[in-house]
Every structure is written in structure tokens, then in C-alpha cells.
Amino acid sequence: MEIHLSKQIDARSAIKTDVVSYTTITDSQDYKTVVTELSMAIDEYGNPIKQILVLWEGEEYDAIGQWTDEQAEARIKELLEK
């Protein structure tokens, strides 16, 4: 799913994007983390530039409880746009 950001971010040095996408968000109760792998852009060789992003962990994980897709997408934007 694509998420349109309000500003461009560095996908990699000298490559900027304002659209990222993800296919899954993984919730690990054992490790108290919620993570996703983002596709940030395509490099000069046609390969995707990817980044692992931790949405919540530890106390934040406990505080968010049962999160929704909308909360996860808002969190992705919050973390990337700061």
C-alpha cells in the first residue's frame, strides 16, 4: 500500500521520494515490536531501495495496544516526516 508523504525524504543519498509503500506490518508480542519494510524508491539499477522501520516497541508497544492500519500509516508518516 502506498503512503503519500507531505514532504520528500532521503530514500538514499541523492535519491529523494515523497511516496513509500509497504506490503506487511509485523506485530511481535514476544519482542514487543511492530515493524514494517518500506519500499522507498528505485535505484539507478532498477532495484528497490528498502528500509526496515520500527513503528512501536517496548512501552510504546504496550501503550498502542491493538493498533489499526490507519494508526500504523499515521505512525509511518510521523516517523519519516520528522
mmCIF file of the N, C-alpha and C atoms, coordinates in Angstrom:
data_MODEL
# 
_entry.id   MODEL 
# 
loop_
_atom_site.group_PDB 
_atom_site.id 
_atom_site.type_symbol 
_atom_site.label_atom_id 
_atom_site.label_alt_id 
_atom_site.label_comp_id 
_atom_site.label_asym_id 
_atom_site.label_entity_id 
_atom_site.label_seq_id 
_atom_site.pdbx_PDB_ins_code 
_atom_site.Cartn_x 
_atom_site.Cartn_y 
_atom_site.Cartn_z 
_atom_site.occupancy 
_atom_site.B_iso_or_equiv 
_atom_site.pdbx_formal_charge 
_atom_site.auth_seq_id 
_atom_site.auth_comp_id 
_atom_site.auth_asym_id 
_atom_site.auth_atom_id 
_atom_site.pdbx_PDB_model_num 
ATOM 1   N N  . MET A 1 1  ? 0.839  -1.163  0.000   1.00 0.00 ? 1  MET A N  1 
ATOM 2   C CA . MET A 1 1  ? 0.000  0.000   0.000   1.00 0.00 ? 1  MET A CA 1 
ATOM 3   C C  . MET A 1 1  ? 0.892  1.236   0.000   1.00 0.00 ? 1  MET A C  1 
ATOM 4   N N  . GLU A 1 2  ? 0.596  2.205   -0.831  1.00 0.00 ? 2  GLU A N  1 
ATOM 5   C CA . GLU A 1 2  ? 1.383  3.433   -0.912  1.00 0.00 ? 2  GLU A CA 1 
ATOM 6   C C  . GLU A 1 2  ? 0.897  4.454   0.100   1.00 0.00 ? 2  GLU A C  1 
ATOM 7   N N  . ILE A 1 3  ? 1.842  5.214   0.652   1.00 0.00 ? 3  ILE A N  1 
ATOM 8   C CA . ILE A 1 3  ? 1.539  6.309   1.556   1.00 0.00 ? 3  ILE A CA 1 
ATOM 9   C C  . ILE A 1 3  ? 2.191  7.554   0.982   1.00 0.00 ? 3  ILE A C  1 
ATOM 10  N N  . HIS A 1 4  ? 1.421  8.590   0.734   1.00 0.00 ? 4  HIS A N  1 
ATOM 11  C CA . HIS A 1 4  ? 1.960  9.845   0.223   1.00 0.00 ? 4  HIS A CA 1 
ATOM 12  C C  . HIS A 1 4  ? 2.352  10.737  1.388   1.00 0.00 ? 4  HIS A C  1 
ATOM 13  N N  . LEU A 1 5  ? 3.597  11.162  1.408   1.00 0.00 ? 5  LEU A N  1 
ATOM 14  C CA . LEU A 1 5  ? 4.126  11.989  2.480   1.00 0.00 ? 5  LEU A CA 1 
ATOM 15  C C  . LEU A 1 5  ? 3.941  13.458  2.147   1.00 0.00 ? 5  LEU A C  1 
ATOM 16  N N  . SER A 1 6  ? 3.960  14.296  3.171   1.00 0.00 ? 6  SER A N  1 
ATOM 17  C CA . SER A 1 6  ? 3.771  15.731  2.956   1.00 0.00 ? 6  SER A CA 1 
ATOM 18  C C  . SER A 1 6  ? 5.055  16.425  2.495   1.00 0.00 ? 6  SER A C  1 
ATOM 19  N N  . LYS A 1 7  ? 6.184  15.725  2.572   1.00 0.00 ? 7  LYS A N  1 
ATOM 20  C CA . LYS A 1 7  ? 7.450  16.288  2.091   1.00 0.00 ? 7  LYS A CA 1 
ATOM 21  C C  . LYS A 1 7  ? 8.319  15.154  1.579   1.00 0.00 ? 7  LYS A C  1 
ATOM 22  N N  . GLN A 1 8  ? 9.352  15.509  0.827   1.00 0.00 ? 8  GLN A N  1 
ATOM 23  C CA . GLN A 1 8  ? 10.278 14.492  0.331   1.00 0.00 ? 8  GLN A CA 1 
ATOM 24  C C  . GLN A 1 8  ? 11.272 14.129  1.423   1.00 0.00 ? 8  GLN A C  1 
ATOM 25  N N  . ILE A 1 9  ? 11.649 12.857  1.450   1.00 0.00 ? 9  ILE A N  1 
ATOM 26  C CA . ILE A 1 9  ? 12.647 12.361  2.387   1.00 0.00 ? 9  ILE A CA 1 
ATOM 27  C C  . ILE A 1 9  ? 13.760 11.703  1.587   1.00 0.00 ? 9  ILE A C  1 
ATOM 28  N N  . ASP A 1 10 ? 14.912 11.506  2.209   1.00 0.00 ? 10 ASP A N  1 
ATOM 29  C CA . ASP A 1 10 ? 16.015 10.822  1.545   1.00 0.00 ? 10 ASP A CA 1 
ATOM 30  C C  . ASP A 1 10 ? 15.761 9.325   1.565   1.00 0.00 ? 10 ASP A C  1 
ATOM 31  N N  . ALA A 1 11 ? 15.585 8.737   0.389   1.00 0.00 ? 11 ALA A N  1 
ATOM 32  C CA . ALA A 1 11 ? 15.467 7.287   0.270   1.00 0.00 ? 11 ALA A CA 1 
ATOM 33  C C  . ALA A 1 11 ? 16.866 6.680   0.349   1.00 0.00 ? 11 ALA A C  1 
ATOM 34  N N  . ARG A 1 12 ? 17.804 7.376   -0.186  1.00 0.00 ? 12 ARG A N  1 
ATOM 35  C CA . ARG A 1 12 ? 19.226 7.061   -0.130  1.00 0.00 ? 12 ARG A CA 1 
ATOM 36  C C  . ARG A 1 12 ? 19.927 8.334   -0.568  1.00 0.00 ? 12 ARG A C  1 
ATOM 37  N N  . SER A 1 13 ? 21.167 8.466   -0.265  1.00 0.00 ? 13 SER A N  1 
ATOM 38  C CA . SER A 1 13 ? 21.888 9.679   -0.614  1.00 0.00 ? 13 SER A CA 1 
ATOM 39  C C  . SER A 1 13 ? 21.616 10.068  -2.066  1.00 0.00 ? 13 SER A C  1 
ATOM 40  N N  . ALA A 1 14 ? 21.155 11.294  -2.270  1.00 0.00 ? 14 ALA A N  1 
ATOM 41  C CA . ALA A 1 14 ? 20.872 11.877  -3.594  1.00 0.00 ? 14 ALA A CA 1 
ATOM 42  C C  . ALA A 1 14 ? 19.625 11.303  -4.268  1.00 0.00 ? 14 ALA A C  1 
ATOM 43  N N  . ILE A 1 15 ? 18.887 10.436  -3.592  1.00 0.00 ? 15 ILE A N  1 
ATOM 44  C CA . ILE A 1 15 ? 17.617 9.941   -4.151  1.00 0.00 ? 15 ILE A CA 1 
ATOM 45  C C  . ILE A 1 15 ? 16.522 10.339  -3.174  1.00 0.00 ? 15 ILE A C  1 
ATOM 46  N N  . LYS A 1 16 ? 15.586 11.164  -3.631  1.00 0.00 ? 16 LYS A N  1 
ATOM 47  C CA . LYS A 1 16 ? 14.509 11.644  -2.778  1.00 0.00 ? 16 LYS A CA 1 
ATOM 48  C C  . LYS A 1 16 ? 13.181 11.080  -3.266  1.00 0.00 ? 16 LYS A C  1 
ATOM 49  N N  . THR A 1 17 ? 12.235 10.967  -2.331  1.00 0.00 ? 17 THR A N  1 
ATOM 50  C CA . THR A 1 17 ? 10.912 10.474  -2.680  1.00 0.00 ? 17 THR A CA 1 
ATOM 51  C C  . THR A 1 17 ? 9.885  11.083  -1.741  1.00 0.00 ? 17 THR A C  1 
ATOM 52  N N  . ASP A 1 18 ? 8.650  11.164  -2.204  1.00 0.00 ? 18 ASP A N  1 
ATOM 53  C CA . ASP A 1 18 ? 7.563  11.566  -1.317  1.00 0.00 ? 18 ASP A CA 1 
ATOM 54  C C  . ASP A 1 18 ? 6.468  10.496  -1.290  1.00 0.00 ? 18 ASP A C  1 
ATOM 55  N N  . VAL A 1 19 ? 6.800  9.303   -1.788  1.00 0.00 ? 19 VAL A N  1 
ATOM 56  C CA . VAL A 1 19 ? 5.877  8.164   -1.754  1.00 0.00 ? 19 VAL A CA 1 
ATOM 57  C C  . VAL A 1 19 ? 6.656  6.938   -1.295  1.00 0.00 ? 19 VAL A C  1 
ATOM 58  N N  . VAL A 1 20 ? 6.138  6.253   -0.290  1.00 0.00 ? 20 VAL A N  1 
ATOM 59  C CA . VAL A 1 20 ? 6.710  4.992   0.156   1.00 0.00 ? 20 VAL A CA 1 
ATOM 60  C C  . VAL A 1 20 ? 5.602  3.950   0.127   1.00 0.00 ? 20 VAL A C  1 
ATOM 61  N N  . SER A 1 21 ? 5.990  2.682   0.096   1.00 0.00 ? 21 SER A N  1 
ATOM 62  C CA . SER A 1 21 ? 4.972  1.633   0.116   1.00 0.00 ? 21 SER A CA 1 
ATOM 63  C C  . SER A 1 21 ? 5.427  0.508   1.033   1.00 0.00 ? 21 SER A C  1 
ATOM 64  N N  . TYR A 1 22 ? 4.430  -0.261  1.490   1.00 0.00 ? 22 TYR A N  1 
ATOM 65  C CA . TYR A 1 22 ? 4.717  -1.421  2.323   1.00 0.00 ? 22 TYR A CA 1 
ATOM 66  C C  . TYR A 1 22 ? 3.749  -2.527  1.934   1.00 0.00 ? 22 TYR A C  1 
ATOM 67  N N  . THR A 1 23 ? 4.123  -3.763  2.206   1.00 0.00 ? 23 THR A N  1 
ATOM 68  C CA . THR A 1 23 ? 3.208  -4.870  1.935   1.00 0.00 ? 23 THR A CA 1 
ATOM 69  C C  . THR A 1 23 ? 2.718  -5.505  3.226   1.00 0.00 ? 23 THR A C  1 
ATOM 70  N N  . THR A 1 24 ? 3.562  -5.523  4.244   1.00 0.00 ? 24 THR A N  1 
ATOM 71  C CA . THR A 1 24 ? 3.149  -6.113  5.517   1.00 0.00 ? 24 THR A CA 1 
ATOM 72  C C  . THR A 1 24 ? 3.661  -5.284  6.687   1.00 0.00 ? 24 THR A C  1 
ATOM 73  N N  . ILE A 1 25 ? 2.944  -5.414  7.782   1.00 0.00 ? 25 ILE A N  1 
ATOM 74  C CA . ILE A 1 25 ? 3.368  -4.859  9.060   1.00 0.00 ? 25 ILE A CA 1 
ATOM 75  C C  . ILE A 1 25 ? 3.355  -6.031  10.030  1.00 0.00 ? 25 ILE A C  1 
ATOM 76  N N  . THR A 1 26 ? 4.474  -6.245  10.714  1.00 0.00 ? 26 THR A N  1 
ATOM 77  C CA . THR A 1 26 ? 4.615  -7.407  11.590  1.00 0.00 ? 26 THR A CA 1 
ATOM 78  C C  . THR A 1 26 ? 4.552  -6.986  13.051  1.00 0.00 ? 26 THR A C  1 
ATOM 79  N N  . ASP A 1 27 ? 3.658  -7.634  13.786  1.00 0.00 ? 27 ASP A N  1 
ATOM 80  C CA . ASP A 1 27 ? 3.477  -7.390  15.217  1.00 0.00 ? 27 ASP A CA 1 
ATOM 81  C C  . ASP A 1 27 ? 4.041  -8.588  15.973  1.00 0.00 ? 27 ASP A C  1 
ATOM 82  N N  . SER A 1 28 ? 5.069  -8.361  16.780  1.00 0.00 ? 28 SER A N  1 
ATOM 83  C CA . SER A 1 28 ? 5.678  -9.431  17.563  1.00 0.00 ? 28 SER A CA 1 
ATOM 84  C C  . SER A 1 28 ? 5.415  -9.197  19.046  1.00 0.00 ? 28 SER A C  1 
ATOM 85  N N  . GLN A 1 29 ? 4.498  -9.970  19.614  1.00 0.00 ? 29 GLN A N  1 
ATOM 86  C CA . GLN A 1 29 ? 4.218  -9.852  21.046  1.00 0.00 ? 29 GLN A CA 1 
ATOM 87  C C  . GLN A 1 29 ? 5.420  -10.307 21.874  1.00 0.00 ? 29 GLN A C  1 
ATOM 88  N N  . ASP A 1 30 ? 6.152  -11.297 21.380  1.00 0.00 ? 30 ASP A N  1 
ATOM 89  C CA . ASP A 1 30 ? 7.333  -11.787 22.103  1.00 0.00 ? 30 ASP A CA 1 
ATOM 90  C C  . ASP A 1 30 ? 8.395  -10.700 22.276  1.00 0.00 ? 30 ASP A C  1 
ATOM 91  N N  . TYR A 1 31 ? 8.636  -9.922  21.210  1.00 0.00 ? 31 TYR A N  1 
ATOM 92  C CA . TYR A 1 31 ? 9.657  -8.877  21.244  1.00 0.00 ? 31 TYR A CA 1 
ATOM 93  C C  . TYR A 1 31 ? 9.078  -7.490  21.526  1.00 0.00 ? 31 TYR A C  1 
ATOM 94  N N  . LYS A 1 32 ? 7.753  -7.411  21.639  1.00 0.00 ? 32 LYS A N  1 
ATOM 95  C CA . LYS A 1 32 ? 7.058  -6.144  21.884  1.00 0.00 ? 32 LYS A CA 1 
ATOM 96  C C  . LYS A 1 32 ? 7.450  -5.104  20.838  1.00 0.00 ? 32 LYS A C  1 
ATOM 97  N N  . THR A 1 33 ? 7.317  -5.471  19.553  1.00 0.00 ? 33 THR A N  1 
ATOM 98  C CA . THR A 1 33 ? 7.629  -4.551  18.465  1.00 0.00 ? 33 THR A CA 1 
ATOM 99  C C  . THR A 1 33 ? 6.604  -4.671  17.347  1.00 0.00 ? 33 THR A C  1 
ATOM 100 N N  . VAL A 1 34 ? 6.428  -3.582  16.637  1.00 0.00 ? 34 VAL A N  1 
ATOM 101 C CA . VAL A 1 34 ? 5.677  -3.568  15.390  1.00 0.00 ? 34 VAL A CA 1 
ATOM 102 C C  . VAL A 1 34 ? 6.622  -2.973  14.356  1.00 0.00 ? 34 VAL A C  1 
ATOM 103 N N  . VAL A 1 35 ? 6.919  -3.728  13.294  1.00 0.00 ? 35 VAL A N  1 
ATOM 104 C CA . VAL A 1 35 ? 7.861  -3.281  12.268  1.00 0.00 ? 35 VAL A CA 1 
ATOM 105 C C  . VAL A 1 35 ? 7.265  -3.464  10.880  1.00 0.00 ? 35 VAL A C  1 
ATOM 106 N N  . THR A 1 36 ? 7.781  -2.698  9.940   1.00 0.00 ? 36 THR A N  1 
ATOM 107 C CA . THR A 1 36 ? 7.395  -2.844  8.542   1.00 0.00 ? 36 THR A CA 1 
ATOM 108 C C  . THR A 1 36 ? 8.626  -2.635  7.667   1.00 0.00 ? 36 THR A C  1 
ATOM 109 N N  . GLU A 1 37 ? 8.591  -3.203  6.471   1.00 0.00 ? 37 GLU A N  1 
ATOM 110 C CA . GLU A 1 37 ? 9.644  -2.965  5.488   1.00 0.00 ? 37 GLU A CA 1 
ATOM 111 C C  . GLU A 1 37 ? 9.069  -2.042  4.427   1.00 0.00 ? 37 GLU A C  1 
ATOM 112 N N  . LEU A 1 38 ? 9.696  -0.898  4.269   1.00 0.00 ? 38 LEU A N  1 
ATOM 113 C CA . LEU A 1 38 ? 9.236  0.097   3.302   1.00 0.00 ? 38 LEU A CA 1 
ATOM 114 C C  . LEU A 1 38 ? 10.021 -0.005  2.006   1.00 0.00 ? 38 LEU A C  1 
ATOM 115 N N  . SER A 1 39 ? 9.330  0.148   0.896   1.00 0.00 ? 39 SER A N  1 
ATOM 116 C CA . SER A 1 39 ? 9.978  0.366   -0.394  1.00 0.00 ? 39 SER A CA 1 
ATOM 117 C C  . SER A 1 39 ? 9.980  1.874   -0.594  1.00 0.00 ? 39 SER A C  1 
ATOM 118 N N  . MET A 1 40 ? 11.189 2.443   -0.686  1.00 0.00 ? 40 MET A N  1 
ATOM 119 C CA . MET A 1 40 ? 11.330 3.890   -0.679  1.00 0.00 ? 40 MET A CA 1 
ATOM 120 C C  . MET A 1 40 ? 11.447 4.496   -2.078  1.00 0.00 ? 40 MET A C  1 
ATOM 121 N N  . ALA A 1 41 ? 12.116 3.791   -2.975  1.00 0.00 ? 41 ALA A N  1 
ATOM 122 C CA . ALA A 1 41 ? 12.369 4.297   -4.325  1.00 0.00 ? 41 ALA A CA 1 
ATOM 123 C C  . ALA A 1 41 ? 13.037 3.184   -5.120  1.00 0.00 ? 41 ALA A C  1 
ATOM 124 N N  . ILE A 1 42 ? 13.382 3.495   -6.346  1.00 0.00 ? 42 ILE A N  1 
ATOM 125 C CA . ILE A 1 42 ? 14.112 2.565   -7.211  1.00 0.00 ? 42 ILE A CA 1 
ATOM 126 C C  . ILE A 1 42 ? 15.476 3.179   -7.489  1.00 0.00 ? 42 ILE A C  1 
ATOM 127 N N  . ASP A 1 43 ? 16.543 2.377   -7.330  1.00 0.00 ? 43 ASP A N  1 
ATOM 128 C CA . ASP A 1 43 ? 17.879 2.915   -7.571  1.00 0.00 ? 43 ASP A CA 1 
ATOM 129 C C  . ASP A 1 43 ? 18.200 2.955   -9.055  1.00 0.00 ? 43 ASP A C  1 
ATOM 130 N N  . GLU A 1 44 ? 19.400 3.406   -9.361  1.00 0.00 ? 44 GLU A N  1 
ATOM 131 C CA . GLU A 1 44 ? 19.811 3.577   -10.758 1.00 0.00 ? 44 GLU A CA 1 
ATOM 132 C C  . GLU A 1 44 ? 19.895 2.262   -11.528 1.00 0.00 ? 44 GLU A C  1 
ATOM 133 N N  . TYR A 1 45 ? 19.873 1.132   -10.821 1.00 0.00 ? 45 TYR A N  1 
ATOM 134 C CA . TYR A 1 45 ? 19.943 -0.180  -11.468 1.00 0.00 ? 45 TYR A CA 1 
ATOM 135 C C  . TYR A 1 45 ? 18.575 -0.856  -11.545 1.00 0.00 ? 45 TYR A C  1 
ATOM 136 N N  . GLY A 1 46 ? 17.544 -0.157  -11.106 1.00 0.00 ? 46 GLY A N  1 
ATOM 137 C CA . GLY A 1 46 ? 16.201 -0.713  -11.136 1.00 0.00 ? 46 GLY A CA 1 
ATOM 138 C C  . GLY A 1 46 ? 15.830 -1.547  -9.923  1.00 0.00 ? 46 GLY A C  1 
ATOM 139 N N  . ASN A 1 47 ? 16.664 -1.513  -8.890  1.00 0.00 ? 47 ASN A N  1 
ATOM 140 C CA . ASN A 1 47 ? 16.397 -2.274  -7.669  1.00 0.00 ? 47 ASN A CA 1 
ATOM 141 C C  . ASN A 1 47 ? 15.676 -1.404  -6.643  1.00 0.00 ? 47 ASN A C  1 
ATOM 142 N N  . PRO A 1 48 ? 14.755 -1.988  -5.901  1.00 0.00 ? 48 PRO A N  1 
ATOM 143 C CA . PRO A 1 48 ? 14.066 -1.196  -4.884  1.00 0.00 ? 48 PRO A CA 1 
ATOM 144 C C  . PRO A 1 48 ? 14.997 -0.842  -3.727  1.00 0.00 ? 48 PRO A C  1 
ATOM 145 N N  . ILE A 1 49 ? 14.834 0.356   -3.218  1.00 0.00 ? 49 ILE A N  1 
ATOM 146 C CA . ILE A 1 49 ? 15.539 0.793   -2.017  1.00 0.00 ? 49 ILE A CA 1 
ATOM 147 C C  . ILE A 1 49 ? 14.575 0.554   -0.863  1.00 0.00 ? 49 ILE A C  1 
ATOM 148 N N  . LYS A 1 50 ? 14.987 -0.292  0.077   1.00 0.00 ? 50 LYS A N  1 
ATOM 149 C CA . LYS A 1 50 ? 14.108 -0.686  1.166   1.00 0.00 ? 50 LYS A CA 1 
ATOM 150 C C  . LYS A 1 50 ? 14.670 -0.238  2.502   1.00 0.00 ? 50 LYS A C  1 
ATOM 151 N N  . GLN A 1 51 ? 13.773 -0.079  3.472   1.00 0.00 ? 51 GLN A N  1 
ATOM 152 C CA . GLN A 1 51 ? 14.164 0.304   4.822   1.00 0.00 ? 51 GLN A CA 1 
ATOM 153 C C  . GLN A 1 51 ? 13.242 -0.393  5.804   1.00 0.00 ? 51 GLN A C  1 
ATOM 154 N N  . ILE A 1 52 ? 13.821 -0.949  6.855   1.00 0.00 ? 52 ILE A N  1 
ATOM 155 C CA . ILE A 1 52 ? 13.032 -1.503  7.953   1.00 0.00 ? 52 ILE A CA 1 
ATOM 156 C C  . ILE A 1 52 ? 12.728 -0.360  8.918   1.00 0.00 ? 52 ILE A C  1 
ATOM 157 N N  . LEU A 1 53 ? 11.480 -0.235  9.305   1.00 0.00 ? 53 LEU A N  1 
ATOM 158 C CA . LEU A 1 53 ? 11.073 0.838   10.202  1.00 0.00 ? 53 LEU A CA 1 
ATOM 159 C C  . LEU A 1 53 ? 10.342 0.237   11.401  1.00 0.00 ? 53 LEU A C  1 
ATOM 160 N N  . VAL A 1 54 ? 10.806 0.557   12.592  1.00 0.00 ? 54 VAL A N  1 
ATOM 161 C CA . VAL A 1 54 ? 10.146 0.123   13.826  1.00 0.00 ? 54 VAL A CA 1 
ATOM 162 C C  . VAL A 1 54 ? 9.082  1.165   14.153  1.00 0.00 ? 54 VAL A C  1 
ATOM 163 N N  . LEU A 1 55 ? 7.824  0.734   14.167  1.00 0.00 ? 55 LEU A N  1 
ATOM 164 C CA . LEU A 1 55 ? 6.729  1.664   14.443  1.00 0.00 ? 55 LEU A CA 1 
ATOM 165 C C  . LEU A 1 55 ? 6.542  1.865   15.944  1.00 0.00 ? 55 LEU A C  1 
ATOM 166 N N  . TRP A 1 56 ? 6.499  0.785   16.684  1.00 0.00 ? 56 TRP A N  1 
ATOM 167 C CA . TRP A 1 56 ? 6.363  0.853   18.144  1.00 0.00 ? 56 TRP A CA 1 
ATOM 168 C C  . TRP A 1 56 ? 7.202  -0.254  18.753  1.00 0.00 ? 56 TRP A C  1 
ATOM 169 N N  . GLU A 1 57 ? 7.761  0.013   19.926  1.00 0.00 ? 57 GLU A N  1 
ATOM 170 C CA . GLU A 1 57 ? 8.479  -1.019  20.666  1.00 0.00 ? 57 GLU A CA 1 
ATOM 171 C C  . GLU A 1 57 ? 8.433  -0.692  22.153  1.00 0.00 ? 57 GLU A C  1 
ATOM 172 N N  . GLY A 1 58 ? 8.624  -1.721  22.977  1.00 0.00 ? 58 GLY A N  1 
ATOM 173 C CA . GLY A 1 58 ? 8.678  -1.533  24.421  1.00 0.00 ? 58 GLY A CA 1 
ATOM 174 C C  . GLY A 1 58 ? 7.420  -0.909  24.997  1.00 0.00 ? 58 GLY A C  1 
ATOM 175 N N  . GLU A 1 59 ? 7.591  0.183   25.746  1.00 0.00 ? 59 GLU A N  1 
ATOM 176 C CA . GLU A 1 59 ? 6.463  0.862   26.382  1.00 0.00 ? 59 GLU A CA 1 
ATOM 177 C C  . GLU A 1 59 ? 5.482  1.423   25.364  1.00 0.00 ? 59 GLU A C  1 
ATOM 178 N N  . GLU A 1 60 ? 5.995  1.924   24.235  1.00 0.00 ? 60 GLU A N  1 
ATOM 179 C CA . GLU A 1 60 ? 5.103  2.426   23.183  1.00 0.00 ? 60 GLU A CA 1 
ATOM 180 C C  . GLU A 1 60 ? 4.241  1.293   22.628  1.00 0.00 ? 60 GLU A C  1 
ATOM 181 N N  . TYR A 1 61 ? 4.816  0.109   22.520  1.00 0.00 ? 61 TYR A N  1 
ATOM 182 C CA . TYR A 1 61 ? 4.079  -1.070  22.059  1.00 0.00 ? 61 TYR A CA 1 
ATOM 183 C C  . TYR A 1 61 ? 2.941  -1.372  23.020  1.00 0.00 ? 61 TYR A C  1 
ATOM 184 N N  . ASP A 1 62 ? 3.240  -1.359  24.317  1.00 0.00 ? 62 ASP A N  1 
ATOM 185 C CA . ASP A 1 62 ? 2.201  -1.609  25.317  1.00 0.00 ? 62 ASP A CA 1 
ATOM 186 C C  . ASP A 1 62 ? 1.114  -0.540  25.256  1.00 0.00 ? 62 ASP A C  1 
ATOM 187 N N  . ALA A 1 63 ? 1.516  0.716   25.078  1.00 0.00 ? 63 ALA A N  1 
ATOM 188 C CA . ALA A 1 63 ? 0.566  1.829   25.076  1.00 0.00 ? 63 ALA A CA 1 
ATOM 189 C C  . ALA A 1 63 ? -0.372 1.802   23.870  1.00 0.00 ? 63 ALA A C  1 
ATOM 190 N N  . ILE A 1 64 ? 0.127  1.409   22.694  1.00 0.00 ? 64 ILE A N  1 
ATOM 191 C CA . ILE A 1 64 ? -0.708 1.432   21.483  1.00 0.00 ? 64 ILE A CA 1 
ATOM 192 C C  . ILE A 1 64 ? -1.754 0.327   21.512  1.00 0.00 ? 64 ILE A C  1 
ATOM 193 N N  . GLY A 1 65 ? -1.450 -0.793  22.157  1.00 0.00 ? 65 GLY A N  1 
ATOM 194 C CA . GLY A 1 65 ? -2.430 -1.890  22.226  1.00 0.00 ? 65 GLY A CA 1 
ATOM 195 C C  . GLY A 1 65 ? -2.746 -2.433  20.848  1.00 0.00 ? 65 GLY A C  1 
ATOM 196 N N  . GLN A 1 66 ? -4.021 -2.695  20.599  1.00 0.00 ? 66 GLN A N  1 
ATOM 197 C CA . GLN A 1 66 ? -4.462 -3.237  19.298  1.00 0.00 ? 66 GLN A CA 1 
ATOM 198 C C  . GLN A 1 66 ? -4.542 -2.089  18.295  1.00 0.00 ? 66 GLN A C  1 
ATOM 199 N N  . TRP A 1 67 ? -3.499 -1.930  17.506  1.00 0.00 ? 67 TRP A N  1 
ATOM 200 C CA . TRP A 1 67 ? -3.415 -0.834  16.550  1.00 0.00 ? 67 TRP A CA 1 
ATOM 201 C C  . TRP A 1 67 ? -4.203 -1.154  15.279  1.00 0.00 ? 67 TRP A C  1 
ATOM 202 N N  . THR A 1 68 ? -4.548 -0.113  14.534  1.00 0.00 ? 68 THR A N  1 
ATOM 203 C CA . THR A 1 68 ? -5.248 -0.258  13.254  1.00 0.00 ? 68 THR A CA 1 
ATOM 204 C C  . THR A 1 68 ? -4.288 0.091   12.117  1.00 0.00 ? 68 THR A C  1 
ATOM 205 N N  . ASP A 1 69 ? -4.665 -0.260  10.895  1.00 0.00 ? 69 ASP A N  1 
ATOM 206 C CA . ASP A 1 69 ? -3.864 0.119   9.730   1.00 0.00 ? 69 ASP A CA 1 
ATOM 207 C C  . ASP A 1 69 ? -3.723 1.635   9.641   1.00 0.00 ? 69 ASP A C  1 
ATOM 208 N N  . GLU A 1 70 ? -4.784 2.353   9.951   1.00 0.00 ? 70 GLU A N  1 
ATOM 209 C CA . GLU A 1 70 ? -4.746 3.814   9.896   1.00 0.00 ? 70 GLU A CA 1 
ATOM 210 C C  . GLU A 1 70 ? -3.730 4.364   10.896  1.00 0.00 ? 70 GLU A C  1 
ATOM 211 N N  . GLN A 1 71 ? -3.688 3.787   12.109  1.00 0.00 ? 71 GLN A N  1 
ATOM 212 C CA . GLN A 1 71 ? -2.696 4.217   13.097  1.00 0.00 ? 71 GLN A CA 1 
ATOM 213 C C  . GLN A 1 71 ? -1.277 3.898   12.628  1.00 0.00 ? 71 GLN A C  1 
ATOM 214 N N  . ALA A 1 72 ? -1.099 2.744   12.017  1.00 0.00 ? 72 ALA A N  1 
ATOM 215 C CA . ALA A 1 72 ? 0.225  2.354   11.522  1.00 0.00 ? 72 ALA A CA 1 
ATOM 216 C C  . ALA A 1 72 ? 0.684  3.293   10.414  1.00 0.00 ? 72 ALA A C  1 
ATOM 217 N N  . GLU A 1 73 ? -0.208 3.623   9.484   1.00 0.00 ? 73 GLU A N  1 
ATOM 218 C CA . GLU A 1 73 ? 0.167  4.531   8.399   1.00 0.00 ? 73 GLU A CA 1 
ATOM 219 C C  . GLU A 1 73 ? 0.460  5.924   8.933   1.00 0.00 ? 73 GLU A C  1 
ATOM 220 N N  . ALA A 1 74 ? -0.303 6.383   9.910   1.00 0.00 ? 74 ALA A N  1 
ATOM 221 C CA . ALA A 1 74 ? -0.030 7.686   10.520  1.00 0.00 ? 74 ALA A CA 1 
ATOM 222 C C  . ALA A 1 74 ? 1.334  7.658   11.224  1.00 0.00 ? 74 ALA A C  1 
ATOM 223 N N  . ARG A 1 75 ? 1.657  6.541   11.852  1.00 0.00 ? 75 ARG A N  1 
ATOM 224 C CA . ARG A 1 75 ? 2.946  6.410   12.541  1.00 0.00 ? 75 ARG A CA 1 
ATOM 225 C C  . ARG A 1 75 ? 4.105  6.404   11.543  1.00 0.00 ? 75 ARG A C  1 
ATOM 226 N N  . ILE A 1 76 ? 3.926  5.733   10.408  1.00 0.00 ? 76 ILE A N  1 
ATOM 227 C CA . ILE A 1 76 ? 4.952  5.741   9.357   1.00 0.00 ? 76 ILE A CA 1 
ATOM 228 C C  . ILE A 1 76 ? 5.222  7.179   8.925   1.00 0.00 ? 76 ILE A C  1 
ATOM 229 N N  . LYS A 1 77 ? 4.160  7.931   8.656   1.00 0.00 ? 77 LYS A N  1 
ATOM 230 C CA . LYS A 1 77 ? 4.319  9.319   8.259   1.00 0.00 ? 77 LYS A CA 1 
ATOM 231 C C  . LYS A 1 77 ? 5.020  10.131  9.349   1.00 0.00 ? 77 LYS A C  1 
ATOM 232 N N  . GLU A 1 78 ? 4.589  9.950   10.588  1.00 0.00 ? 78 GLU A N  1 
ATOM 233 C CA . GLU A 1 78 ? 5.174  10.674  11.711  1.00 0.00 ? 78 GLU A CA 1 
ATOM 234 C C  . GLU A 1 78 ? 6.676  10.411  11.802  1.00 0.00 ? 78 GLU A C  1 
ATOM 235 N N  . LEU A 1 79 ? 7.082  9.160   11.712  1.00 0.00 ? 79 LEU A N  1 
ATOM 236 C CA . LEU A 1 79 ? 8.495  8.821   11.841  1.00 0.00 ? 79 LEU A CA 1 
ATOM 237 C C  . LEU A 1 79 ? 9.323  9.304   10.664  1.00 0.00 ? 79 LEU A C  1 
ATOM 238 N N  . LEU A 1 80 ? 8.790  9.232   9.454   1.00 0.00 ? 80 LEU A N  1 
ATOM 239 C CA . LEU A 1 80 ? 9.553  9.644   8.277   1.00 0.00 ? 80 LEU A CA 1 
ATOM 240 C C  . LEU A 1 80 ? 9.600  11.136  8.070   1.00 0.00 ? 80 LEU A C  1 
ATOM 241 N N  . GLU A 1 81 ? 8.581  11.841  8.534   1.00 0.00 ? 81 GLU A N  1 
ATOM 242 C CA . GLU A 1 81 ? 8.495  13.278  8.266   1.00 0.00 ? 81 GLU A CA 1 
ATOM 243 C C  . GLU A 1 81 ? 9.098  14.147  9.367   1.00 0.00 ? 81 GLU A C  1 
ATOM 244 N N  . LYS A 1 82 ? 9.609  13.527  10.424  1.00 0.00 ? 82 LYS A N  1 
ATOM 245 C CA . LYS A 1 82 ? 10.180 14.366  11.497  1.00 0.00 ? 82 LYS A CA 1 
ATOM 246 C C  . LYS A 1 82 ? 11.559 14.850  11.149  1.00 0.00 ? 82 LYS A C  1 
# 
